[in-house]
C-alpha cells in the first residue's frame, strides 16, 4: 500500500469523528503542539539534580550552612554564592532565597539578562529582593 493511500485512510478515520477535518487543520495542530513542546523544553529545560539526599551531600561538601532540609534558605558568605552543577538562575534563587521566582533579582544583581547561562563554579552576587 502506498503512503498516499495510507494517509488518506487515516484522514477518513479522522473525518468519521469530525466531518470538517482537513489536512491543513491537522498539520497546523501538530505544528502548534511541536512548538509548545520545543519552547517548554527550552524554557524549563534546566533542572537541578541536587534534591533530597544529593542536596544535603553537596551542601556539606561545599560548606553551605542550613541546607539540611530541602528548600531551606542558605546563609551565603559575604552575599555571594557559587553555582552548582546543573543549576540555572532559577535553581540558584530557589536554593539561596528559598523561592525560584527571585531569579530576576539575582539576574539584575549580576548584570545578567533573564536568559543568560550560568556555569557551575561561577560566583554570583546574592539579591533576593524585598522580603515578604
N, CA, C and O atoms as a GROMACS GRO file, in nm:
protein
  528
    1UNK      N    1   0.084  -0.117   0.000
    1UNK     CA    2   0.000   0.000   0.000
    1UNK      C    3   0.090   0.124   0.000
    1UNK      O    4   0.188   0.130   0.074
    2UNK      N    5   0.057   0.221  -0.080
    2UNK     CA    6   0.136   0.342  -0.092
    2UNK      C    7   0.111   0.434   0.028
    2UNK      O    8   0.008   0.426   0.094
    3UNK      N    9   0.209   0.520   0.053
    3UNK     CA   10   0.199   0.616   0.162
    3UNK      C   11   0.078   0.706   0.146
    3UNK      O   12   0.007   0.734   0.243
    4UNK      N   13   0.052   0.751   0.025
    4UNK     CA   14  -0.061   0.838  -0.003
    4UNK      C   15  -0.193   0.770   0.034
    4UNK      O   16  -0.281   0.833   0.093
    5UNK      N   17  -0.207   0.642   0.000
    5UNK     CA   18  -0.329   0.568   0.032
    5UNK      C   19  -0.344   0.552   0.184
    5UNK      O   20  -0.454   0.563   0.238
    6UNK      N   21  -0.233   0.525   0.250
    6UNK     CA   22  -0.236   0.510   0.396
    6UNK      C   23  -0.279   0.639   0.463
    6UNK      O   24  -0.364   0.638   0.552
    7UNK      N   25  -0.222   0.751   0.420
    7UNK     CA   26  -0.256   0.880   0.478
    7UNK      C   27  -0.402   0.915   0.452
    7UNK      O   28  -0.469   0.972   0.538
    8UNK      N   29  -0.451   0.883   0.334
    8UNK     CA   30  -0.592   0.909   0.304
    8UNK      C   31  -0.685   0.826   0.392
    8UNK      O   32  -0.790   0.874   0.432
    9UNK      N   33  -0.648   0.702   0.421
    9UNK     CA   34  -0.729   0.618   0.510
    9UNK      C   35  -0.731   0.675   0.652
    9UNK      O   36  -0.833   0.672   0.720
   10UNK      N   37  -0.616   0.726   0.694
   10UNK     CA   38  -0.609   0.788   0.827
   10UNK      C   39  -0.702   0.909   0.832
   10UNK      O   40  -0.776   0.927   0.929
   11UNK      N   41  -0.697   0.992   0.728
   11UNK     CA   42  -0.783   1.111   0.725
   11UNK      C   43  -0.930   1.071   0.722
   11UNK      O   44  -1.012   1.139   0.784
   12UNK      N   45  -0.965   0.964   0.653
   12UNK     CA   46  -1.104   0.918   0.650
   12UNK      C   47  -1.150   0.879   0.791
   12UNK      O   48  -1.263   0.910   0.830
   13UNK      N   49  -1.064   0.812   0.866
   13UNK     CA   50  -1.099   0.774   1.003
   13UNK      C   51  -1.116   0.898   1.091
   13UNK      O   52  -1.206   0.902   1.175
   14UNK      N   53  -1.031   0.998   1.072
   14UNK     CA   54  -1.043   1.122   1.149
   14UNK      C   55  -1.174   1.193   1.114
   14UNK      O   56  -1.240   1.247   1.202
   15UNK      N   57  -1.210   1.191   0.985
   15UNK     CA   58  -1.332   1.258   0.940
   15UNK      C   59  -1.459   1.190   0.992
   15UNK      O   60  -1.566   1.251   0.994
   16UNK      N   61  -1.448   1.064   1.033
   16UNK     CA   62  -1.564   0.996   1.092
   16UNK      C   63  -1.602   1.067   1.222
   16UNK      O   64  -1.721   1.081   1.252
   17UNK      N   65  -1.502   1.110   1.300
   17UNK     CA   66  -1.529   1.180   1.426
   17UNK      C   67  -1.555   1.329   1.404
   17UNK      O   68  -1.634   1.390   1.477
   18UNK      N   69  -1.489   1.387   1.304
   18UNK     CA   70  -1.503   1.530   1.278
   18UNK      C   71  -1.512   1.552   1.127
   18UNK      O   72  -1.409   1.556   1.060
   19UNK      N   73  -1.634   1.565   1.073
   19UNK     CA   74  -1.652   1.577   0.929
   19UNK      C   75  -1.583   1.699   0.866
   19UNK      O   76  -1.556   1.699   0.746
   20UNK      N   77  -1.555   1.802   0.946
   20UNK     CA   78  -1.492   1.923   0.892
   20UNK      C   79  -1.339   1.916   0.895
   20UNK      O   80  -1.273   2.014   0.858
   21UNK      N   81  -1.283   1.806   0.938
   21UNK     CA   82  -1.137   1.793   0.946
   21UNK      C   83  -1.076   1.797   0.807
   21UNK      O   84  -1.132   1.747   0.710
   22UNK      N   85  -0.956   1.858   0.801
   22UNK     CA   86  -0.881   1.858   0.675
   22UNK      C   87  -0.732   1.857   0.708
   22UNK      O   88  -0.692   1.874   0.823
   23UNK      N   89  -0.650   1.837   0.605
   23UNK     CA   90  -0.506   1.826   0.626
   23UNK      C   91  -0.446   1.954   0.682
   23UNK      O   92  -0.354   1.948   0.764
   24UNK      N   93  -0.496   2.068   0.640
   24UNK     CA   94  -0.443   2.196   0.689
   24UNK      C   95  -0.461   2.209   0.838
   24UNK      O   96  -0.369   2.248   0.910
   25UNK      N   97  -0.583   2.176   0.886
   25UNK     CA   98  -0.608   2.184   1.030
   25UNK      C   99  -0.523   2.084   1.108
   25UNK      O  100  -0.469   2.116   1.213
   26UNK      N  101  -0.511   1.965   1.054
   26UNK     CA  102  -0.433   1.861   1.121
   26UNK      C  103  -0.286   1.902   1.132
   26UNK      O  104  -0.226   1.891   1.239
   27UNK      N  105  -0.229   1.949   1.022
   27UNK     CA  106  -0.088   1.989   1.023
   27UNK      C  107  -0.065   2.112   1.109
   27UNK      O  108   0.038   2.122   1.176
   28UNK      N  109  -0.160   2.206   1.110
   28UNK     CA  110  -0.148   2.323   1.196
   28UNK      C  111  -0.148   2.282   1.343
   28UNK      O  112  -0.066   2.330   1.421
   29UNK      N  113  -0.239   2.193   1.380
   29UNK     CA  114  -0.245   2.146   1.518
   29UNK      C  115  -0.118   2.074   1.560
   29UNK      O  116  -0.067   2.098   1.669
   30UNK      N  117  -0.066   1.988   1.474
   30UNK     CA  118   0.058   1.917   1.506
   30UNK      C  119   0.173   2.017   1.518
   30UNK      O  120   0.257   2.005   1.607
   31UNK      N  121   0.177   2.116   1.428
   31UNK     CA  122   0.282   2.219   1.433
   31UNK      C  123   0.278   2.297   1.563
   31UNK      O  124   0.382   2.324   1.623
   32UNK      N  125   0.158   2.334   1.607
   32UNK     CA  126   0.144   2.407   1.734
   32UNK      C  127   0.190   2.321   1.850
   32UNK      O  128   0.261   2.370   1.939
   33UNK      N  129   0.153   2.195   1.853
   33UNK     CA  130   0.197   2.106   1.961
   33UNK      C  131   0.349   2.092   1.964
   33UNK      O  132   0.409   2.090   2.071
   34UNK      N  133   0.412   2.081   1.847
   34UNK     CA  134   0.558   2.071   1.840
   34UNK      C  135   0.622   2.198   1.894
   34UNK      O  136   0.720   2.191   1.968
   35UNK      N  137   0.569   2.315   1.856
   35UNK     CA  138   0.624   2.442   1.906
   35UNK      C  139   0.608   2.454   2.057
   35UNK      O  140   0.700   2.498   2.125
   36UNK      N  141   0.493   2.415   2.108
   36UNK     CA  142   0.472   2.420   2.254
   36UNK      C  143   0.572   2.329   2.324
   36UNK      O  144   0.631   2.367   2.425
   37UNK      N  145   0.590   2.209   2.272
   37UNK     CA  146   0.686   2.116   2.332
   37UNK      C  147   0.827   2.172   2.326
   37UNK      O  148   0.900   2.165   2.424
   38UNK      N  149   0.866   2.228   2.212
   38UNK     CA  150   1.001   2.284   2.197
   38UNK      C  151   1.025   2.396   2.296
   38UNK      O  152   1.126   2.395   2.367
   39UNK      N  153   0.932   2.494   2.302
   39UNK     CA  154   0.953   2.606   2.391
   39UNK      C  155   0.942   2.566   2.538
   39UNK      O  156   1.007   2.627   2.623
   40UNK      N  157   0.864   2.465   2.570
   40UNK     CA  158   0.857   2.416   2.708
   40UNK      C  159   0.991   2.356   2.750
   40UNK      O  160   1.040   2.383   2.860
   41UNK      N  161   1.048   2.275   2.663
   41UNK     CA  162   1.178   2.216   2.694
   41UNK      C  163   1.284   2.324   2.704
   41UNK      O  164   1.369   2.320   2.793
   42UNK      N  165   1.280   2.422   2.615
   42UNK     CA  166   1.377   2.530   2.616
   42UNK      C  167   1.363   2.612   2.744
   42UNK      O  168   1.464   2.644   2.807
   43UNK      N  169   1.241   2.647   2.784
   43UNK     CA  170   1.218   2.735   2.899
   43UNK      C  171   1.241   2.662   3.031
   43UNK      O  172   1.303   2.718   3.122
   44UNK      N  173   1.192   2.540   3.042
   44UNK     CA  174   1.201   2.467   3.168
   44UNK      C  175   1.312   2.363   3.166
   44UNK      O  176   1.320   2.281   3.258
   45UNK      N  177   1.396   2.365   3.064
   45UNK     CA  178   1.495   2.260   3.044
   45UNK      C  179   1.601   2.247   3.152
   45UNK      O  180   1.650   2.137   3.176
   46UNK      N  181   1.638   2.356   3.216
   46UNK     CA  182   1.740   2.347   3.320
   46UNK      C  183   1.677   2.294   3.448
   46UNK      O  184   1.590   2.358   3.507
   47UNK      N  185   1.722   2.178   3.488
   47UNK     CA  186   1.671   2.120   3.611
   47UNK      C  187   1.786   2.097   3.705
   47UNK      O  188   1.899   2.076   3.663
   48UNK      N  189   1.757   2.100   3.831
   48UNK     CA  190   1.859   2.075   3.931
   48UNK      C  191   1.851   1.930   3.975
   48UNK      O  192   1.744   1.880   4.009
   49UNK      N  193   1.964   1.863   3.973
   49UNK     CA  194   1.969   1.726   4.022
   49UNK      C  195   1.999   1.722   4.171
   49UNK      O  196   2.009   1.614   4.229
   50UNK      N  197   2.013   1.839   4.232
   50UNK     CA  198   2.051   1.848   4.372
   50UNK      C  199   1.927   1.855   4.460
   50UNK      O  200   1.899   1.959   4.520
   51UNK      N  201   1.854   1.744   4.470
   51UNK     CA  202   1.736   1.739   4.555
   51UNK      C  203   1.755   1.629   4.658
   51UNK      O  204   1.830   1.533   4.636
   52UNK      N  205   1.688   1.644   4.768
   52UNK     CA  206   1.691   1.541   4.871
   52UNK      C  207   1.830   1.515   4.924
   52UNK      O  208   1.902   1.607   4.962
   53UNK      N  209   1.870   1.386   4.926
   53UNK     CA  210   1.998   1.345   4.980
   53UNK      C  211   2.115   1.408   4.905
   53UNK      O  212   2.214   1.448   4.966
   54UNK      N  213   2.105   1.418   4.772
   54UNK     CA  214   2.212   1.481   4.694
   54UNK      C  215   2.232   1.626   4.735
   54UNK      O  216   2.346   1.674   4.738
   55UNK      N  217   2.125   1.698   4.765
   55UNK     CA  218   2.136   1.837   4.807
   55UNK      C  219   2.212   1.846   4.940
   55UNK      O  220   2.297   1.933   4.956
   56UNK      N  221   2.181   1.757   5.033
   56UNK     CA  222   2.249   1.758   5.162
   56UNK      C  223   2.397   1.725   5.145
   56UNK      O  224   2.483   1.791   5.203
   57UNK      N  225   2.426   1.622   5.065
   57UNK     CA  226   2.566   1.583   5.042
   57UNK      C  227   2.643   1.697   4.978
   57UNK      O  228   2.754   1.729   5.021
   58UNK      N  229   2.586   1.760   4.875
   58UNK     CA  230   2.654   1.871   4.809
   58UNK      C  231   2.671   1.990   4.902
   58UNK      O  232   2.774   2.057   4.896
   59UNK      N  233   2.573   2.018   4.986
   59UNK     CA  234   2.586   2.132   5.077
   59UNK      C  235   2.695   2.108   5.180
   59UNK      O  236   2.766   2.201   5.218
   60UNK      N  237   2.710   1.983   5.225
   60UNK     CA  238   2.817   1.951   5.320
   60UNK      C  239   2.953   1.964   5.251
   60UNK      O  240   3.047   2.020   5.309
   61UNK      N  241   2.965   1.912   5.128
   61UNK     CA  242   3.090   1.923   5.053
   61UNK      C  243   3.128   2.068   5.029
   61UNK      O  244   3.246   2.104   5.036
   62UNK      N  245   3.028   2.152   4.999
   62UNK     CA  246   3.054   2.292   4.968
   62UNK      C  247   3.057   2.381   5.091
   62UNK      O  248   3.088   2.500   5.081
   63UNK      N  249   3.026   2.326   5.206
   63UNK     CA  250   3.030   2.402   5.329
   63UNK      C  251   2.921   2.506   5.342
   63UNK      O  252   2.939   2.606   5.411
   64UNK      N  253   2.808   2.485   5.278
   64UNK     CA  254   2.699   2.581   5.288
   64UNK      C  255   2.609   2.543   5.404
   64UNK      O  256   2.561   2.430   5.410
   65UNK      N  257   2.584   2.635   5.496
   65UNK     CA  258   2.504   2.604   5.613
   65UNK      C  259   2.354   2.599   5.582
   65UNK      O  260   2.310   2.642   5.475
   66UNK      N  261   2.278   2.546   5.676
   66UNK     CA  262   2.131   2.546   5.672
   66UNK      C  263   2.072   2.474   5.554
   66UNK      O  264   1.960   2.507   5.514
   67UNK      N  265   2.139   2.377   5.495
   67UNK     CA  266   2.082   2.306   5.381
   67UNK      C  267   2.041   2.164   5.419
   67UNK      O  268   2.024   2.079   5.332
   68UNK      N  269   2.026   2.139   5.549
   68UNK     CA  270   1.989   2.004   5.592
   68UNK      C  271   1.849   1.968   5.549
   68UNK      O  272   1.820   1.850   5.526
   69UNK      N  273   1.762   2.065   5.536
   69UNK     CA  274   1.624   2.041   5.498
   69UNK      C  275   1.603   2.094   5.357
   69UNK      O  276   1.643   2.206   5.325
   70UNK      N  277   1.541   2.012   5.273
   70UNK     CA  278   1.515   2.053   5.134
   70UNK      C  279   1.432   2.181   5.135
   70UNK      O  280   1.330   2.191   5.203
   71UNK      N  281   1.478   2.280   5.056
   71UNK     CA  282   1.407   2.407   5.046
   71UNK      C  283   1.446   2.507   5.151
   71UNK      O  284   1.395   2.619   5.150
   72UNK      N  285   1.536   2.470   5.243
   72UNK     CA  286   1.578   2.565   5.346
   72UNK      C  287   1.664   2.673   5.283
   72UNK      O  288   1.740   2.648   5.189
   73UNK      N  289   1.652   2.795   5.336
   73UNK     CA  290   1.734   2.903   5.287
   73UNK      C  291   1.877   2.885   5.336
   73UNK      O  292   1.900   2.848   5.451
   74UNK      N  293   1.972   2.913   5.248
   74UNK     CA  294   2.111   2.910   5.288
   74UNK      C  295   2.152   3.048   5.333
   74UNK      O  296   2.091   3.148   5.292
   75UNK      N  297   2.254   3.056   5.415
   75UNK     CA  298   2.310   3.184   5.454
   75UNK      C  299   2.440   3.200   5.378
   75UNK      O  300   2.542   3.148   5.422
   76UNK      N  301   2.439   3.270   5.266
   76UNK     CA  302   2.560   3.281   5.187
   76UNK      C  303   2.665   3.365   5.256
   76UNK      O  304   2.633   3.462   5.326
   77UNK      N  305   2.790   3.328   5.237
   77UNK     CA  306   2.900   3.402   5.295
   77UNK      C  307   2.924   3.527   5.211
   77UNK      O  308   2.942   3.519   5.090
   78UNK      N  309   2.924   3.643   5.276
   78UNK     CA  310   2.953   3.772   5.213
   78UNK      C  311   2.864   3.798   5.091
   78UNK      O  312   2.910   3.858   4.994
   79UNK      N  313   2.738   3.755   5.095
   79UNK     CA  314   2.641   3.782   4.989
   79UNK      C  315   2.685   3.733   4.852
   79UNK      O  316   2.654   3.795   4.750
   80UNK      N  317   2.757   3.624   4.849
   80UNK     CA  318   2.796   3.562   4.722
   80UNK      C  319   2.762   3.414   4.731
   80UNK      O  320   2.758   3.357   4.840
   81UNK      N  321   2.737   3.352   4.616
   81UNK     CA  322   2.704   3.211   4.612
   81UNK      C  323   2.766   3.150   4.487
   81UNK      O  324   2.776   3.215   4.383
   82UNK      N  325   2.809   3.025   4.498
   82UNK     CA  326   2.867   2.954   4.384
   82UNK      C  327   2.759   2.869   4.318
   82UNK      O  328   2.682   2.801   4.385
   83UNK      N  329   2.755   2.874   4.185
   83UNK     CA  330   2.658   2.795   4.108
   83UNK      C  331   2.703   2.650   4.110
   83UNK      O  332   2.819   2.619   4.081
   84UNK      N  333   2.610   2.560   4.143
   84UNK     CA  334   2.640   2.417   4.145
   84UNK      C  335   2.610   2.356   4.008
   84UNK      O  336   2.541   2.417   3.926
   85UNK      N  337   2.662   2.239   3.984
   85UNK     CA  338   2.643   2.170   3.857
   85UNK      C  339   2.494   2.148   3.829
   85UNK      O  340   2.421   2.102   3.916
   86UNK      N  341   2.451   2.182   3.709
   86UNK     CA  342   2.313   2.160   3.667
   86UNK      C  343   2.218   2.272   3.705
   86UNK      O  344   2.098   2.261   3.681
   87UNK      N  345   2.268   2.378   3.764
   87UNK     CA  346   2.180   2.487   3.808
   87UNK      C  347   2.172   2.599   3.705
   87UNK      O  348   2.267   2.626   3.632
   88UNK      N  349   2.057   2.662   3.701
   88UNK     CA  350   2.035   2.786   3.629
   88UNK      C  351   2.002   2.892   3.733
   88UNK      O  352   2.007   2.865   3.853
   89UNK      N  353   1.970   3.012   3.688
   89UNK     CA  354   1.938   3.119   3.783
   89UNK      C  355   1.820   3.081   3.874
   89UNK      O  356   1.820   3.113   3.993
   90UNK      N  357   1.722   3.013   3.818
   90UNK     CA  358   1.605   2.973   3.897
   90UNK      C  359   1.647   2.884   4.014
   90UNK      O  360   1.606   2.906   4.128
   91UNK      N  361   1.729   2.783   3.985
   91UNK     CA  362   1.769   2.689   4.090
   91UNK      C  363   1.857   2.756   4.195
   91UNK      O  364   1.846   2.725   4.314
   92UNK      N  365   1.943   2.849   4.153
   92UNK     CA  366   2.026   2.922   4.250
   92UNK      C  367   1.937   3.005   4.341
   92UNK      O  368   1.955   3.003   4.463
   93UNK      N  369   1.841   3.077   4.284
   93UNK     CA  370   1.749   3.158   4.365
   93UNK      C  371   1.667   3.070   4.458
   93UNK      O  372   1.640   3.106   4.572
   94UNK      N  373   1.626   2.953   4.409
   94UNK     CA  374   1.548   2.862   4.492
   94UNK      C  375   1.632   2.812   4.610
   94UNK      O  376   1.583   2.803   4.723
   95UNK      N  377   1.759   2.779   4.583
   95UNK     CA  378   1.847   2.728   4.687
   95UNK      C  379   1.884   2.836   4.788
   95UNK      O  380   1.885   2.810   4.908
   96UNK      N  381   1.913   2.956   4.741
   96UNK     CA  382   1.964   3.061   4.828
   96UNK      C  383   1.852   3.142   4.892
   96UNK      O  384   1.856   3.172   5.011
   97UNK      N  385   1.751   3.177   4.813
   97UNK     CA  386   1.643   3.264   4.862
   97UNK      C  387   1.522   3.186   4.912
   97UNK      O  388   1.436   3.240   4.982
   98UNK      N  389   1.516   3.057   4.876
   98UNK     CA  390   1.401   2.977   4.914
   98UNK      C  391   1.285   2.991   4.818
   98UNK      O  392   1.178   2.936   4.841
   99UNK      N  393   1.305   3.066   4.708
   99UNK     CA  394   1.199   3.089   4.610
   99UNK      C  395   1.263   3.111   4.473
   99UNK      O  396   1.332   3.211   4.452
  100UNK      N  397   1.239   3.019   4.381
  100UNK     CA  398   1.298   3.029   4.247
  100UNK      C  399   1.253   3.153   4.171
  100UNK      O  400   1.323   3.199   4.080
  101UNK      N  401   1.136   3.206   4.208
  101UNK     CA  402   1.086   3.325   4.138
  101UNK      C  403   1.169   3.449   4.167
  101UNK      O  404   1.146   3.554   4.105
  102UNK      N  405   1.264   3.440   4.258
  102UNK     CA  406   1.353   3.553   4.288
  102UNK      C  407   1.470   3.560   4.189
  102UNK      O  408   1.560   3.642   4.205
  103UNK      N  409   1.468   3.472   4.086
  103UNK     CA  410   1.578   3.469   3.989
  103UNK      C  411   1.597   3.604   3.920
  103UNK      O  412   1.708   3.638   3.880
  104UNK      N  413   1.489   3.681   3.905
  104UNK     CA  414   1.502   3.810   3.838
  104UNK      C  415   1.588   3.907   3.918
  104UNK      O  416   1.661   3.986   3.859
  105UNK      N  417   1.581   3.903   4.051
  105UNK     CA  418   1.666   3.987   4.134
  105UNK      C  419   1.812   3.942   4.123
  105UNK      O  420   1.905   4.023   4.119
  106UNK      N  421   1.830   3.809   4.118
  106UNK     CA  422   1.966   3.756   4.103
  106UNK      C  423   2.027   3.801   3.970
  106UNK      O  424   2.144   3.835   3.964
  107UNK      N  425   1.947   3.799   3.864
  107UNK     CA  426   1.999   3.839   3.732
  107UNK      C  427   2.038   3.986   3.732
  107UNK      O  428   2.142   4.023   3.677
  108UNK      N  429   1.956   4.070   3.792
  108UNK     CA  430   1.987   4.213   3.798
  108UNK      C  431   2.112   4.241   3.881
  108UNK      O  432   2.192   4.328   3.845
  109UNK      N  433   2.129   4.170   3.991
  109UNK     CA  434   2.244   4.191   4.079
  109UNK      C  435   2.375   4.150   4.012
  109UNK      O  436   2.482   4.191   4.055
  110UNK      N  437   2.366   4.068   3.907
  110UNK     CA  438   2.486   4.018   3.840
  110UNK      C  439   2.499   4.068   3.696
  110UNK      O  440   2.577   4.014   3.618
  111UNK      N  441   2.421   4.170   3.662
  111UNK     CA  442   2.423   4.227   3.526
  111UNK      C  443   2.401   4.120   3.419
  111UNK      O  444   2.468   4.120   3.316
  112UNK      N  445   2.308   4.029   3.446
  112UNK     CA  446   2.272   3.925   3.351
  112UNK      C  447   2.131   3.953   3.301
  112UNK      O  448   2.052   4.017   3.370
  113UNK      N  449   2.100   3.905   3.181
  113UNK     CA  450   1.960   3.912   3.142
  113UNK      C  451   1.894   3.781   3.186
  113UNK      O  452   1.963   3.688   3.229
  114UNK      N  453   1.765   3.774   3.174
  114UNK     CA  454   1.692   3.658   3.227
  114UNK      C  455   1.724   3.529   3.154
  114UNK      O  456   1.692   3.421   3.205
  115UNK      N  457   1.787   3.537   3.037
  115UNK     CA  458   1.818   3.418   2.958
  115UNK      C  459   1.966   3.384   2.961
  115UNK      O  460   2.010   3.293   2.891
  116UNK      N  461   2.045   3.457   3.041
  116UNK     CA  462   2.188   3.431   3.048
  116UNK      C  463   2.214   3.294   3.107
  116UNK      O  464   2.148   3.250   3.201
  117UNK      N  465   2.312   3.226   3.050
  117UNK     CA  466   2.352   3.096   3.101
  117UNK      C  467   2.454   3.116   3.212
  117UNK      O  468   2.547   3.195   3.199
  118UNK      N  469   2.436   3.044   3.320
  118UNK     CA  470   2.536   3.045   3.427
  118UNK      C  471   2.603   2.909   3.428
  118UNK      O  472   2.543   2.808   3.391
  119UNK      N  473   2.728   2.907   3.471
  119UNK     CA  474   2.806   2.784   3.466
  119UNK      C  475   2.842   2.740   3.607
  119UNK      O  476   2.855   2.822   3.698
  120UNK      N  477   2.858   2.608   3.624
  120UNK     CA  478   2.900   2.553   3.754
  120UNK      C  479   3.031   2.617   3.795
  120UNK      O  480   3.123   2.628   3.714
  121UNK      N  481   3.039   2.660   3.920
  121UNK     CA  482   3.159   2.723   3.972
  121UNK      C  483   3.156   2.874   3.962
  121UNK      O  484   3.236   2.942   4.026
  122UNK      N  485   3.063   2.928   3.883
  122UNK     CA  486   3.052   3.073   3.870
  122UNK      C  487   3.003   3.131   4.003
  122UNK      O  488   2.913   3.075   4.066
  123UNK      N  489   3.061   3.242   4.046
  123UNK     CA  490   3.022   3.307   4.170
  123UNK      C  491   2.929   3.423   4.137
  123UNK      O  492   2.961   3.509   4.056
  124UNK      N  493   2.814   3.424   4.203
  124UNK     CA  494   2.713   3.526   4.179
  124UNK      C  495   2.690   3.609   4.304
  124UNK      O  496   2.701   3.559   4.416
  125UNK      N  497   2.659   3.738   4.284
  125UNK     CA  498   2.614   3.823   4.393
  125UNK      C  499   2.472   3.781   4.431
  125UNK      O  500   2.392   3.747   4.344
  126UNK      N  501   2.441   3.782   4.559
  126UNK     CA  502   2.310   3.739   4.605
  126UNK      C  503   2.221   3.860   4.625
  126UNK      O  504   2.259   3.956   4.693
  127UNK      N  505   2.103   3.856   4.565
  127UNK     CA  506   1.999   3.956   4.589
  127UNK      C  507   1.867   3.882   4.579
  127UNK      O  508   1.828   3.836   4.472
  128UNK      N  509   1.798   3.872   4.691
  128UNK     CA  510   1.670   3.801   4.694
  128UNK      C  511   1.552   3.897   4.689
  128UNK      O  512   1.438   3.856   4.705
  129UNK      N  513   1.579   4.026   4.666
  129UNK     CA  514   1.471   4.122   4.655
  129UNK      C  515   1.410   4.151   4.789
  129UNK      O  516   1.463   4.111   4.893
  130UNK      N  517   1.297   4.219   4.788
  130UNK     CA  518   1.230   4.254   4.914
  130UNK      C  519   1.176   4.130   4.984
  130UNK      O  520   1.129   4.037   4.919
  131UNK      N  521   1.181   4.130   5.114
  131UNK     CA  522   1.127   4.018   5.193
  131UNK      C  523   0.977   4.030   5.200
  131UNK      O  524   0.922   4.140   5.206
  132UNK      N  525   0.911   3.916   5.199
  132UNK     CA  526   0.764   3.915   5.209
  132UNK      C  527   0.722   3.912   5.353
  132UNK      O  528   0.602   3.911   5.382
   0.00000   0.00000   0.00000
